[in-house]
Amino acid sequence: MEAEYIVEYIEGKQNIPTLKINNLFIHSKYRPIEEAKNIATSNFEKHFTFVVFGYGLGYIVDELLKLVTKESIIVIDPLIENGQLKIAERHLQHKQVHYWGKEKNYTLLYLIDKVSLGIKTMVKMITAPHYNKLFVASYKEILNDVRNYIVRTRVNINTVSFFAEQWQKNLSMNLLNILGDPTLASLEKMYDCPVVIASGGPSLNKQLALLKTMKNKVIIIAAGTTINSLLKFGIKPHYVVSIDGSEINYNSFKNLNLGNVTLLYSPFNHWAIRPLFRKGYCFTSTIYNSIANYIYKTLGKDMPQIVGGGTVAHFAFSIAQIITSGPIAFIGQDLAFTGEVTHADSNQGKRTLEEVKEDNVRLFEIEGYFGEKVITDGPFLSMKQTFEEMARFFANGIEFYNCTEGGAKINGFEQLSFPKFMDRFAIKDINMVTTPELETVDFQLIINQLQRELDLSDTLLDTSKRGLEILKSNKSTTYFSKGILEKLDKIDSEIMELVEEVQMDFLLQPLLLKLDGVFLEKKNETPEEAYNRSFNQSKFFYNEILKIIDKSIENIEETLEILTNKERLDGYYRK
């Protein structure tokens, strides 16, 4: 039974309205504006996104708006959600104020990510007086969401920085594959049968026997290296999704007997995996619009961009939504240490909980599939949150079920036992779509493009070096002259135009993250401090661009060497 809340509007001592909820003052009875000002000023920090839990009469938001410049404010209030309070018109119309409630078709984490400045990890929660007592469960849930968002974002930033060079090389080498393969768009709604996504969690083990007997009545999609567990049990999936650009991922595939299994892959997937498969379809992620644009300009190929996340299973979920109009089942999606292990048998990533504990990993207790408490960690929790975000996006589309029968409960997914899913939906044999023959690859098209990129890279090098020279020629130590600023603006515009024409997007990401996170304006900055910050930021930018160009040239030259060497080309590219 939901708690009842009595909301009272009261005229304060200075004729300023205040608010009581269940006999607790949300704003001061005596000086509500002054109280709100103290709350805002004590919590305000430049560059942060503020999540205000408890709107009341909007006084805290008013005072925050006096302090912010570009920062955003997110308002959450259960009483707005149930209609007992309303957001004032002055805030509804303000572009820096955003309301979120559980009725929205997107999660709080999605909204934070959308409205945050470049530094996505700088998020602060401000709680109105007594709201943590009045709405205990909501308060804890939002606090955990904010904390987990920060952890997840840090992990994503570290991943981008760590894999940047490998991903860029993969893009360059995968151009050969992408040019010859159809895109995922060719499979759009080609099936009306059920799809089973097999992930590598420990509960997968108990589902394999049934999956094997029914393998001709469902489309089976293996999430990445889960294919090892399936093949070990004698199950060849129809499709395997792979997005991992690491050498470890390649090693998980290189000795497998893949037969007619079809690969669904992204441009940043390890470049040597596609030649192991006879057939493949390519796609890219919605967060890499620049990659899709580059491939369209370079190869004339319109790559479908799909919603993903931090793991291959997120992409598999989106892909299943694209290829079928039938129901979708997840198995092996534990996202917890079921049986005190991380993965199913035959998965090369399998570790025990004790081994994980030795790494001093922070562990959490969360609600399990059957309502029990289960143990998880930060990465698993982040994956769970992404699935829950995706469930909101896909809520009005195809039916999807969590048939894992173990691990964590994933909110937004209907739970159904795997035998019941099969009994209900796996009624008739499937008809597999015939994959188109590999297109005739015009290697000269790629060769010409890559040679053009080498020429553009030389121009980029010269432009960046000119930027450094102009920067150093400024005479003042407290400001840039108008002439210098105009020249630097022109240089920066030329650089940003050129980088769109050369394959260096993955290499650029860590640089842009550093520019957003390192060179932040300080509170009460002096003119000299502001100048030094701006000077050092520009110097860092030009020097890093020079390094990125060198690495990009190395990737281009390696791809060209394969394309122009018949022996290496025949060994690489499977007709």
C-alpha positions as CSV (number, residue, x, y, z in Angstrom):
1,M,0.0,0.0,0.0
2,E,1.4,3.4,-1.0
3,A,2.0,6.0,1.7
4,E,-0.4,9.0,1.8
5,Y,1.0,12.5,1.9
6,I,-0.7,15.5,3.2
7,V,0.5,18.7,1.5
8,E,-0.2,22.0,3.2
9,Y,0.6,25.4,1.7
10,I,1.3,27.9,4.5
11,E,1.9,31.6,4.6
12,G,5.3,32.1,6.3
13,K,6.4,34.6,8.9
14,Q,7.6,37.1,6.2
15,N,4.5,36.6,4.0
16,I,6.5,34.2,1.8
17,P,4.6,30.9,1.1
18,T,6.1,27.7,2.6
19,L,5.2,24.1,2.5
20,K,4.5,21.3,4.9
21,I,4.3,17.6,4.0
22,N,3.0,15.2,6.7
23,N,3.7,18.0,9.3
24,L,7.3,18.4,8.2
25,F,8.4,21.8,6.8
26,I,10.1,21.4,3.4
27,H,11.0,25.1,3.4
28,S,11.8,27.2,6.5
29,K,8.8,28.7,8.2
30,Y,10.7,31.9,8.8
31,R,13.2,32.4,6.0
32,P,12.5,29.9,3.1
33,I,14.4,32.0,0.5
34,E,17.5,32.4,2.7
35,E,17.4,28.7,3.6
36,A,17.2,27.8,-0.1
37,K,20.1,30.2,-0.9
38,N,22.3,28.5,1.8
39,I,21.5,25.0,0.4
40,A,22.3,26.1,-3.2
41,T,25.5,28.0,-2.4
42,S,26.9,25.2,-0.1
43,N,26.3,22.6,-2.8
44,F,27.1,24.5,-6.0
45,E,30.3,23.7,-7.9
46,K,31.1,24.8,-11.4
47,H,30.8,22.2,-14.2
48,F,28.5,19.9,-12.2
49,T,25.0,18.6,-13.1
50,F,22.7,18.9,-10.1
51,V,20.0,16.4,-9.3
52,V,17.5,18.1,-7.0
53,F,15.4,15.5,-5.0
54,G,12.5,17.5,-3.6
55,Y,11.1,20.4,-5.5
56,G,8.6,21.9,-3.0
57,L,7.8,25.4,-4.2
58,G,11.0,25.6,-6.3
59,Y,13.1,27.9,-4.1
60,I,16.2,25.7,-4.2
61,V,16.0,25.6,-8.0
62,D,15.5,29.4,-8.1
63,E,18.7,29.9,-6.1
64,L,20.7,27.4,-8.1
65,L,19.7,29.2,-11.3
66,K,21.3,32.3,-9.9
67,L,24.6,30.4,-9.7
68,V,24.8,28.3,-12.8
69,T,26.2,29.3,-16.2
70,K,26.0,26.3,-18.5
71,E,25.2,23.7,-15.8
72,S,21.9,21.8,-15.8
73,I,19.4,21.0,-13.0
74,I,17.3,17.9,-12.9
75,V,14.3,18.0,-10.7
76,I,12.8,14.8,-9.1
77,D,9.8,14.8,-6.8
78,P,7.4,11.9,-6.1
79,L,4.7,14.4,-5.4
80,I,5.0,15.9,-8.9
81,E,4.8,12.4,-10.2
82,N,1.5,11.7,-8.3
83,G,0.1,15.1,-9.2
84,Q,0.1,16.7,-5.7
85,L,2.8,19.3,-6.7
86,K,3.5,21.1,-9.9
87,I,6.6,22.6,-11.4
88,A,6.3,26.4,-11.7
89,E,6.0,27.8,-15.2
90,R,9.2,29.7,-14.8
91,H,11.1,26.5,-14.4
92,L,9.2,24.5,-17.1
93,Q,10.3,27.1,-19.6
94,H,13.9,27.3,-18.5
95,K,16.3,25.4,-20.8
96,Q,18.6,24.4,-18.0
97,V,15.9,22.8,-15.8
98,H,14.7,19.3,-16.6
99,Y,12.1,17.2,-14.8
100,W,12.4,13.4,-14.5
101,G,9.8,11.0,-13.1
102,K,9.3,7.2,-13.3
103,E,6.5,7.8,-15.9
104,K,9.2,8.9,-18.4
105,N,10.1,6.5,-21.2
106,Y,13.8,7.0,-20.5
107,T,15.8,6.5,-17.3
108,L,17.3,9.1,-15.0
109,L,20.8,7.9,-16.1
110,Y,19.9,8.6,-19.7
111,L,18.8,12.2,-18.8
112,I,21.9,12.9,-16.8
113,D,24.1,11.7,-19.7
114,K,22.1,13.8,-22.1
115,V,22.2,17.1,-20.2
116,S,25.6,16.9,-18.6
117,L,28.5,19.0,-19.7
118,G,31.6,17.4,-21.1
119,I,32.6,16.0,-17.7
120,K,30.0,13.3,-17.3
121,T,31.2,12.1,-13.9
122,M,30.6,15.5,-12.2
123,V,27.1,14.9,-10.8
124,K,25.8,16.1,-7.4
125,M,22.6,15.2,-5.7
126,I,20.9,17.9,-3.6
127,T,18.1,16.7,-1.2
128,A,15.4,19.1,0.1
129,P,14.9,19.1,3.9
130,H,13.1,16.0,5.2
131,Y,12.7,14.4,1.7
132,N,15.1,11.6,2.7
133,K,12.7,10.8,5.6
134,L,9.5,11.2,3.7
135,F,10.5,9.1,0.6
136,V,13.1,6.7,2.0
137,A,13.0,4.1,-0.8
138,S,13.0,6.7,-3.6
139,Y,15.8,8.6,-2.0
140,K,18.0,5.5,-1.7
141,E,17.2,4.5,-5.3
142,I,18.1,7.8,-6.8
143,L,21.2,8.1,-4.6
144,N,22.3,4.7,-5.9
145,D,21.5,5.6,-9.5
146,V,23.6,8.7,-9.3
147,R,26.5,6.8,-7.7
148,N,26.3,4.0,-10.2
149,Y,26.1,6.4,-13.1
150,I,29.4,8.0,-12.0
151,V,31.0,4.6,-11.7
152,R,29.7,3.4,-15.1
153,T,30.8,6.6,-16.8
154,R,34.3,6.3,-15.4
155,V,34.5,2.8,-16.6
156,N,33.4,3.9,-20.1
157,I,35.9,6.7,-20.2
158,N,38.7,4.4,-19.1
159,T,37.6,1.9,-21.8
160,V,37.6,4.5,-24.5
161,S,41.1,5.7,-23.5
162,F,42.5,2.2,-23.2
163,F,41.2,0.8,-26.5
164,A,41.5,3.9,-28.7
165,E,44.5,2.8,-30.7
166,Q,43.2,-0.8,-31.2
167,W,39.7,0.4,-32.2
168,Q,41.2,2.8,-34.7
169,K,43.3,0.1,-36.2
170,N,40.2,-2.2,-36.4
171,L,38.3,0.4,-38.2
172,S,41.0,0.8,-40.8
173,M,41.5,-3.0,-41.3
174,N,37.7,-3.7,-41.3
175,L,37.1,-1.4,-44.3
176,L,38.0,-4.4,-46.5
177,N,35.3,-6.5,-44.8
178,I,32.7,-3.7,-44.7
179,L,32.9,-3.0,-48.4
180,G,32.1,-6.6,-49.3
181,D,29.5,-7.4,-46.7
182,P,25.8,-6.5,-46.6
183,T,24.7,-4.3,-43.7
184,L,22.4,-5.4,-40.9
185,A,19.6,-3.5,-42.6
186,S,19.4,-6.5,-45.0
187,L,18.0,-8.5,-42.1
188,E,15.4,-6.0,-40.9
189,K,12.2,-7.9,-40.0
190,M,13.2,-10.9,-42.1
191,Y,12.0,-13.2,-39.3
192,D,8.7,-13.6,-37.4
193,C,9.9,-16.4,-35.2
194,P,11.2,-16.3,-31.6
195,V,14.9,-15.3,-31.0
196,V,16.9,-16.6,-28.1
197,I,19.9,-14.5,-27.0
198,A,22.5,-16.7,-25.3
199,S,24.7,-14.8,-22.9
200,G,27.6,-16.2,-20.9
201,G,26.3,-16.1,-17.3
202,P,26.4,-19.2,-15.0
203,S,22.7,-20.0,-15.5
204,L,23.3,-20.7,-19.2
205,N,24.5,-24.2,-18.2
206,K,21.0,-25.4,-17.2
207,Q,19.3,-24.0,-20.4
208,L,21.6,-25.7,-23.0
209,A,19.9,-29.1,-23.1
210,L,16.5,-27.6,-23.9
211,L,18.0,-25.2,-26.4
212,K,19.8,-28.0,-28.2
213,T,16.5,-30.0,-28.6
214,M,14.7,-26.9,-29.9
215,K,17.4,-25.3,-31.9
216,N,15.5,-25.6,-35.2
217,K,12.5,-23.7,-33.8
218,V,14.2,-20.5,-32.7
219,I,16.9,-18.1,-34.0
220,I,19.9,-18.4,-31.7
221,I,22.1,-15.4,-31.3
222,A,25.3,-15.9,-29.3
223,A,26.5,-12.8,-27.5
224,G,30.2,-12.7,-28.3
225,T,32.4,-15.4,-26.8
226,T,29.3,-17.3,-25.4
227,I,29.7,-19.2,-28.7
228,N,32.4,-21.2,-27.0
229,S,29.9,-22.6,-24.4
230,L,27.3,-23.3,-27.2
231,L,29.7,-25.1,-29.5
232,K,31.1,-27.2,-26.5
233,F,27.5,-28.4,-26.0
234,G,27.0,-29.2,-29.7
235,I,24.9,-26.1,-30.5
236,K,25.8,-24.0,-33.5
237,P,24.1,-20.6,-33.2
238,H,22.7,-19.0,-36.3
239,Y,24.3,-15.7,-35.5
240,V,27.1,-14.4,-33.3
241,V,27.4,-10.7,-32.4
242,S,30.9,-9.4,-31.9
243,I,31.9,-5.8,-31.0
244,D,35.1,-6.4,-28.9
245,G,38.2,-4.9,-30.4
246,S,40.7,-6.7,-28.2
247,E,43.2,-9.4,-29.0
248,I,41.7,-11.6,-26.3
249,N,38.4,-11.5,-28.2
250,Y,40.1,-12.7,-31.4
251,N,41.8,-15.5,-29.5
252,S,38.4,-16.7,-28.3
253,F,37.3,-17.2,-32.0
254,K,40.4,-18.2,-33.9
255,N,40.4,-21.9,-33.3
256,L,36.7,-22.5,-33.5
257,N,34.9,-24.7,-36.1
258,L,32.4,-22.1,-37.1
259,G,30.8,-23.7,-40.1
260,N,27.8,-21.7,-41.4
261,V,27.6,-19.4,-38.3
262,T,27.1,-15.8,-39.5
263,L,28.9,-12.9,-37.9
264,L,27.2,-9.6,-37.0
265,Y,30.0,-7.2,-36.3
266,S,30.9,-3.5,-35.8
267,P,33.7,-1.6,-37.4
268,F,35.6,-1.6,-34.1
269,N,35.4,-5.4,-33.7
270,H,38.8,-7.0,-33.9
271,W,39.8,-6.9,-37.6
272,A,41.0,-10.5,-37.8
273,I,37.7,-12.0,-36.6
274,R,35.6,-11.4,-39.8
275,P,37.8,-13.5,-42.1
276,L,37.2,-16.5,-39.8
277,F,33.5,-16.5,-40.9
278,R,32.1,-17.3,-44.3
279,K,29.3,-14.7,-44.0
280,G,28.9,-11.5,-42.1
281,Y,26.7,-8.4,-41.7
282,C,28.0,-5.0,-40.4
283,F,26.5,-2.3,-38.3
284,T,27.7,0.5,-36.0
285,S,26.6,2.2,-32.8
286,T,24.3,5.2,-32.4
287,I,27.1,6.9,-30.3
288,Y,29.5,6.7,-33.3
289,N,27.6,8.8,-35.8
290,S,30.9,10.2,-37.1
291,I,32.0,6.6,-37.9
292,A,28.8,6.0,-39.9
293,N,29.4,9.3,-41.8
294,Y,33.0,8.3,-42.5
295,I,32.0,4.9,-43.9
296,Y,29.3,6.5,-46.0
297,K,31.7,9.1,-47.5
298,T,34.5,6.5,-47.9
299,L,32.6,3.4,-49.2
300,G,29.2,4.8,-50.1
301,K,27.7,2.3,-47.5
302,D,24.8,3.4,-45.3
303,M,25.6,1.7,-42.0
304,P,22.6,1.1,-39.7
305,Q,23.3,2.6,-36.3
306,I,21.9,0.6,-33.3
307,V,21.5,1.2,-29.6
308,G,24.1,-0.6,-27.6
309,G,25.9,-0.4,-24.3
310,G,29.0,-1.6,-22.5
311,T,28.6,-5.2,-23.4
312,V,27.9,-7.3,-26.5
313,A,24.6,-8.5,-25.1
314,H,23.2,-5.0,-25.2
315,F,23.9,-4.9,-29.0
316,A,22.5,-8.4,-29.4
317,F,19.2,-7.2,-27.7
318,S,19.0,-4.3,-30.2
319,I,19.8,-6.6,-33.1
320,A,17.1,-9.1,-32.1
321,Q,14.6,-6.2,-32.2
322,I,15.6,-5.4,-35.7
323,I,15.7,-8.8,-37.3
324,T,12.4,-10.3,-35.9
325,S,8.8,-9.4,-35.2
326,G,8.6,-12.4,-32.9
327,P,9.3,-12.6,-29.1
328,I,12.8,-12.4,-27.7
329,A,14.3,-14.5,-24.8
330,F,17.4,-13.9,-22.8
331,I,19.2,-16.9,-21.2
332,G,22.4,-16.8,-19.3
333,Q,22.0,-13.1,-18.5
334,D,22.8,-13.4,-14.8
335,L,24.6,-10.2,-14.1
336,A,25.5,-11.7,-10.7
337,F,27.7,-14.3,-9.2
338,T,25.2,-17.2,-9.5
339,G,26.8,-20.3,-7.9
340,E,29.7,-18.0,-6.9
341,V,31.1,-17.9,-10.4
342,T,31.1,-15.2,-13.1
343,H,30.4,-17.2,-16.3
344,A,29.0,-20.4,-17.7
345,D,31.2,-23.5,-18.3
346,S,33.6,-23.3,-21.3
347,N,33.6,-19.5,-21.2
348,Q,37.2,-18.3,-21.1
349,G,36.3,-15.5,-18.8
350,K,35.0,-17.7,-16.0
351,R,36.2,-16.9,-12.5
352,T,35.1,-17.8,-9.0
353,L,33.8,-15.2,-6.6
354,E,36.8,-15.9,-4.3
355,E,39.1,-14.9,-7.2
356,V,37.1,-11.8,-7.8
357,K,37.3,-10.9,-4.1
358,E,41.1,-11.1,-4.2
359,D,41.1,-8.1,-6.5
360,N,39.4,-6.0,-3.8
361,V,36.4,-5.5,-6.1
362,R,33.5,-3.7,-4.5
363,L,30.5,-6.1,-4.2
364,F,26.8,-5.3,-3.8
365,E,23.7,-7.2,-2.7
366,I,20.7,-6.6,-5.1
367,E,17.3,-8.2,-5.8
368,G,17.6,-11.6,-7.5
369,Y,15.5,-13.2,-10.2
370,F,13.4,-15.1,-7.6
371,G,13.3,-12.2,-5.2
372,E,16.3,-13.4,-3.2
373,K,19.4,-11.4,-2.5
374,V,22.3,-12.0,-5.0
375,I,25.8,-10.7,-5.1
376,T,27.0,-8.5,-8.0
377,D,29.7,-6.0,-8.7
378,G,30.1,-2.6,-10.4
379,P,30.4,-3.8,-14.1
380,F,27.5,-6.2,-13.7
381,L,25.4,-3.5,-12.1
382,S,26.2,-1.1,-14.9
383,M,25.1,-3.7,-17.5
384,K,21.9,-4.3,-15.6
385,Q,21.1,-0.5,-15.6
386,T,21.7,-0.3,-19.4
387,F,19.3,-3.2,-20.0
388,E,16.7,-1.4,-17.9
389,E,17.2,1.8,-19.9
390,M,16.8,-0.2,-23.1
391,A,13.7,-1.9,-21.8
392,R,12.1,1.5,-21.4
393,F,13.0,2.4,-25.0
394,F,11.7,-0.9,-26.4
395,A,8.7,-1.1,-24.0
396,N,6.1,-0.6,-26.8
397,G,7.7,-2.9,-29.3
398,I,8.3,-6.6,-29.5
399,E,7.8,-8.8,-26.4
400,F,11.0,-9.7,-24.6
401,Y,11.5,-12.0,-21.6
402,N,14.2,-12.7,-19.1
403,C,14.4,-16.5,-19.1
404,T,17.7,-16.8,-17.3
405,E,16.1,-18.3,-14.1
406,G,18.9,-17.0,-12.0
407,G,21.1,-14.1,-11.2
408,A,19.8,-10.5,-10.9
409,K,16.3,-9.3,-11.5
410,I,16.3,-6.9,-14.5
411,N,13.5,-4.4,-14.1
412,G,11.4,-3.9,-17.2
413,F,11.8,-7.5,-18.4
414,E,9.0,-9.9,-17.9
415,Q,10.3,-13.1,-16.3
416,L,9.3,-16.4,-17.8
417,S,10.9,-19.8,-17.4
418,F,12.8,-21.0,-20.5
419,P,10.6,-24.2,-20.8
420,K,7.4,-22.0,-20.8
421,F,8.9,-19.6,-23.4
422,M,9.7,-22.6,-25.6
423,D,6.3,-24.2,-25.1
424,R,4.5,-20.9,-25.8
425,F,6.5,-19.6,-28.8
426,A,8.8,-22.3,-30.3
427,I,6.0,-24.0,-32.3
428,K,7.3,-24.5,-35.8
429,D,10.7,-24.9,-37.6
430,I,12.3,-21.7,-38.7
431,N,13.2,-20.7,-42.2
432,M,16.7,-19.2,-42.3
433,V,17.3,-16.1,-44.5
434,T,19.9,-16.7,-47.3
435,T,22.8,-14.4,-46.8
436,P,23.6,-12.5,-50.1
437,E,26.9,-13.5,-51.8
438,L,29.8,-11.3,-51.0
439,E,29.8,-8.2,-53.1
440,T,32.5,-7.8,-55.6
441,V,35.0,-5.6,-53.8
442,D,36.6,-2.7,-55.6
443,F,39.9,-2.6,-53.7
444,Q,41.0,0.4,-55.9
445,L,38.2,2.4,-54.3
446,I,39.7,1.9,-50.8
447,I,43.2,2.4,-52.1
448,N,42.3,5.7,-53.7
449,Q,40.5,6.9,-50.5
450,L,43.3,5.9,-48.2
451,Q,45.9,7.6,-50.4
452,R,43.8,10.7,-50.3
453,E,43.7,10.4,-46.5
454,L,47.5,10.3,-46.4
455,D,47.6,13.6,-48.3
456,L,45.0,15.1,-45.9
457,S,47.1,13.8,-42.9
458,D,50.1,15.7,-44.2
459,T,47.9,18.9,-44.4
460,L,46.7,18.2,-40.9
461,L,50.3,18.0,-39.7
462,D,51.2,21.3,-41.2
463,T,48.1,23.0,-39.9
464,S,48.7,21.8,-36.3
465,K,52.3,22.9,-36.4
466,R,51.2,26.3,-37.6
467,G,48.8,26.4,-34.7
468,L,51.7,25.9,-32.2
469,E,53.8,28.6,-33.9
470,I,50.9,31.1,-33.8
471,L,50.2,30.2,-30.1
472,K,53.8,30.8,-29.1
473,S,54.0,34.1,-31.0
474,N,51.5,35.8,-28.6
475,K,53.3,38.5,-26.7
476,S,51.1,39.0,-23.6
477,T,51.0,36.7,-20.5
478,T,47.5,37.7,-19.5
479,Y,45.5,37.8,-22.8
480,F,45.5,36.8,-26.5
481,S,45.6,39.6,-29.0
482,K,42.7,39.9,-31.3
483,G,44.9,38.9,-34.3
484,I,46.2,35.8,-32.6
485,L,42.7,34.7,-31.5
486,E,41.4,35.1,-35.1
487,K,44.3,33.1,-36.5
488,L,43.9,30.3,-33.8
489,D,40.1,30.1,-34.5
490,K,40.9,29.7,-38.2
491,I,43.4,27.0,-37.5
492,D,41.0,25.1,-35.1
493,S,38.2,25.3,-37.8
494,E,40.6,23.9,-40.4
495,I,41.7,21.0,-38.1
496,M,38.1,20.0,-37.2
497,E,37.1,20.0,-40.9
498,L,40.1,17.9,-41.8
499,V,39.7,15.3,-39.0
500,E,36.2,14.5,-40.4
501,E,37.9,13.4,-43.6
502,V,40.5,11.1,-42.0
503,Q,39.9,8.0,-39.9
504,M,40.9,9.1,-36.5
505,D,37.6,9.4,-34.5
506,F,38.5,6.7,-31.9
507,L,41.9,8.3,-31.4
508,L,40.3,11.7,-30.9
509,Q,37.9,10.5,-28.2
510,P,40.5,10.4,-25.3
511,L,41.8,13.8,-26.4
512,L,38.4,15.4,-26.3
513,L,37.7,13.8,-22.9
514,K,40.9,15.3,-21.5
515,L,40.1,18.7,-23.0
516,D,36.7,18.6,-21.2
517,G,38.0,17.3,-17.9
518,V,41.5,18.8,-17.3
519,F,41.3,22.5,-18.4
520,L,38.4,23.6,-16.3
521,E,37.7,27.2,-15.3
522,K,38.5,27.8,-11.7
523,K,36.4,29.7,-9.2
524,N,37.4,33.4,-9.1
525,E,40.1,32.9,-11.8
526,T,42.5,35.7,-12.3
527,P,43.2,37.0,-15.9
528,E,46.6,35.4,-15.8
529,E,45.3,32.1,-14.6
530,A,42.6,32.2,-17.3
531,Y,45.2,33.0,-20.0
532,N,47.5,30.1,-18.8
533,R,44.7,27.7,-18.8
534,S,43.6,28.6,-22.3
535,F,47.3,28.7,-23.6
536,N,48.0,25.2,-22.1
537,Q,44.8,23.8,-23.4
538,S,45.6,24.9,-27.0
539,K,49.2,23.7,-26.7
540,F,48.0,20.3,-25.4
541,F,45.5,20.1,-28.2
542,Y,48.0,20.8,-31.1
543,N,50.6,18.5,-29.6
544,E,48.2,15.6,-29.2
545,I,46.8,16.1,-32.7
546,L,50.3,15.6,-34.0
547,K,50.6,12.3,-32.2
548,I,47.1,11.2,-33.4
549,I,48.0,12.0,-37.0
550,D,51.2,9.9,-36.7
551,K,49.2,6.9,-35.4
552,S,46.5,7.4,-38.0
553,I,49.1,7.4,-40.8
554,E,50.5,4.2,-39.4
555,N,47.1,2.5,-39.6
556,I,46.4,3.7,-43.1
557,E,49.8,2.6,-44.4
558,E,49.3,-0.9,-42.9
559,T,45.9,-1.3,-44.6
560,L,47.4,0.0,-47.9
561,E,50.2,-2.5,-47.6
562,I,47.7,-5.4,-47.4
563,L,45.6,-4.1,-50.3
564,T,48.6,-3.7,-52.6
565,N,50.2,-7.0,-51.6
566,K,48.3,-9.9,-53.3
567,E,49.8,-12.6,-51.1
568,R,48.8,-10.8,-47.9
569,L,45.4,-9.9,-49.3
570,D,44.6,-13.5,-50.3
571,G,45.6,-14.7,-46.7
572,Y,43.4,-12.0,-45.1
573,Y,40.3,-11.7,-47.1
574,R,38.0,-14.8,-47.4
575,K,36.1,-14.9,-50.7
